[in-house]
Amino acid sequence: MAGVRKVFGEHVVLHDVDLSVARGQCVVLIGASGSGKSTLLRCANLLETVDDGVITFEGEDVTDPRVDADAVRARMGLVFQAYNLFPHLTVLGNVTLALRKVHGVPEEEASARGLAMLDRVGLASKARARPDDLSGGQQQRVAIARALVANPRLMLLDEVTSALDPELVGEVLDLLTDLKAEGVTMVLNTHEMGFARDVADTVCFLHDGVIHETGSPEQVIGDPSKERTRAFLSRLRLV
């Protein structure tokens, strides 16, 4: 991502953003609400069209208007803070829907892959349940399993714990920690500074659509060099 700019009306949401993510890295975006974190993820997934700049994914300029955006998204997994599960489908049906409808995987193979992925996130026993029968933490783990089952090259996670009760946050963060250990490439925004400190390879602090500071968790969270970063973290009583 180089020089990315996004404007809504007269409001510039992203200002010339540069961001690089290496394979297997976990990059965490931090910053106050409205700083542009979610928009950055939506631009990366091509859900928003950038007004300037280039996004390159696996060596391809995916901001080229001739690119098939759906084909690009099929190589990414995107998880929102709202689980967006279909209530009329079973848990397994939700996890396998894109495999069957988008990727053309036969139903028997899709079910086998879906069950294996549910087992991976600790929910194999809930395969025949409906989303409304699950806790919020379980629903979010199903949403993550749905994104993972197609073996995406990149996972984008948008505030995936912010809609959860505090006692359910840990189970989702534990899953993300496991995914990092398995080498899954992730970019996520979160207010969970402990997770960012312990798991991220790189932390980026955004303010008013600008990445003000980028570096290791030890540097950005532990010893920030920019005043805006220090002010943000001080409100969280971290510096």
Long-range contacts (C-beta under 8 A, 24 or more apart in sequence): 1-40, 1-43, 1-44, 1-53, 1-54, 1-55, 1-56, 2-53, 2-54, 2-55, 2-56, 3-52, 3-53, 3-54, 4-40, 4-43, 4-50, 4-52, 4-53, 4-54, 4-55, 5-50, 5-51, 5-52, 5-53, 6-36, 6-39, 6-43, 6-48, 6-50, 6-51, 6-209, 7-51, 12-209, 13-39, 13-209, 14-39, 14-40, 14-43, 14-50, 14-209, 15-208, 15-209, 15-210, 16-52, 16-53, 16-210, 17-53, 17-209, 17-210, 17-211, 18-211, 19-187, 19-204, 19-211, 19-214, 21-154, 21-185, 21-187, 22-185, 23-153, 23-185, 24-183, 24-184, 24-185, 25-185, 25-186, 25-201, 25-202, 26-180, 26-185, 26-186, 26-187, 26-188, 26-199, 26-200, 26-201, 26-202, 27-186, 27-187, 27-188, 27-200, 27-201, 27-202, 27-203, 27-204, 28-187, 28-188, 28-189, 28-190, 28-195, 28-196, 28-199, 28-200, 28-202, 28-203, 28-204, 28-217, 29-187, 29-188, 29-189, 29-190, 29-203, 29-204, 29-206, 30-189, 30-190, 30-191, 30-193, 30-196, 30-203, 30-204, 30-205, 30-206, 30-220, 30-221, 30-232, 31-189, 31-205, 31-206, 31-207, 31-232, 32-207, 32-232, 35-206, 35-207, 35-208, 35-209, 36-206, 36-208, 36-209, 36-210, 37-158, 37-159, 37-189, 37-206, 38-158, 38-159, 38-189, 39-209, 40-189, 40-206, 41-78, 41-156, 41-157, 41-158, 41-187, 41-189, 42-158, 44-76, 44-154, 44-156, 44-187, 45-73, 45-76, 45-78, 45-156, 46-72, 46-73, 47-78, 57-153, 57-154, 58-153, 70-102, 74-102, 74-103, 74-150, 75-152, 75-153, 75-154, 76-152, 76-153, 76-154, 76-155, 76-156, 77-147, 77-148, 77-150, 77-152, 77-154, 77-155, 77-156, 78-147, 78-155, 78-156, 78-157, 78-158, 79-140, 79-143, 79-144, 79-147, 79-155, 79-156, 79-157, 79-158, 79-160, 80-143, 80-158, 80-159, 80-160, 81-158, 81-159, 81-160, 81-161, 81-162, 81-163, 82-163, 83-131, 83-136, 83-139, 83-140, 83-142, 83-143, 83-163, 84-143, 85-131, 85-139, 85-142, 85-143, 85-146, 86-131, 87-130, 87-131, 87-132, 88-130, 89-130, 89-131, 90-127, 90-128, 90-129, 90-130, 91-118, 91-123, 91-126, 91-127, 91-128, 91-129, 91-130, 91-131, 91-134, 91-142, 92-118, 92-127, 92-128, 94-131, 94-142, 94-146, 95-142, 95-145, 95-146, 95-149, 96-149, 97-146, 98-146, 98-149, 98-150, 99-149, 99-150, 102-150, 103-150, 113-149, 114-145, 114-149, 117-145, 117-148, 117-149, 118-142, 118-145, 120-145, 120-148, 121-145, 121-148, 121-175, 122-175, 135-168, 136-163, 136-164, 136-165, 136-168, 137-164, 137-165, 137-168, 137-169, 137-171, 137-172, 140-164, 140-168, 140-172, 141-171, 141-172, 141-175, 144-172, 144-175, 144-176, 148-179, 148-184, 153-185, 154-185, 154-186, 154-187, 155-179, 155-184, 155-185, 155-186, 155-187, 155-188, 156-186, 156-187, 156-188, 157-186, 157-187, 157-188, 157-189, 157-190, 158-188, 158-189, 159-189, 159-190, 159-191, 160-188, 160-190, 161-190, 161-192, 162-190, 162-191, 193-221, 193-233, 193-236, 193-238, 196-221, 197-221, 197-222, 205-229, 205-232, 207-232
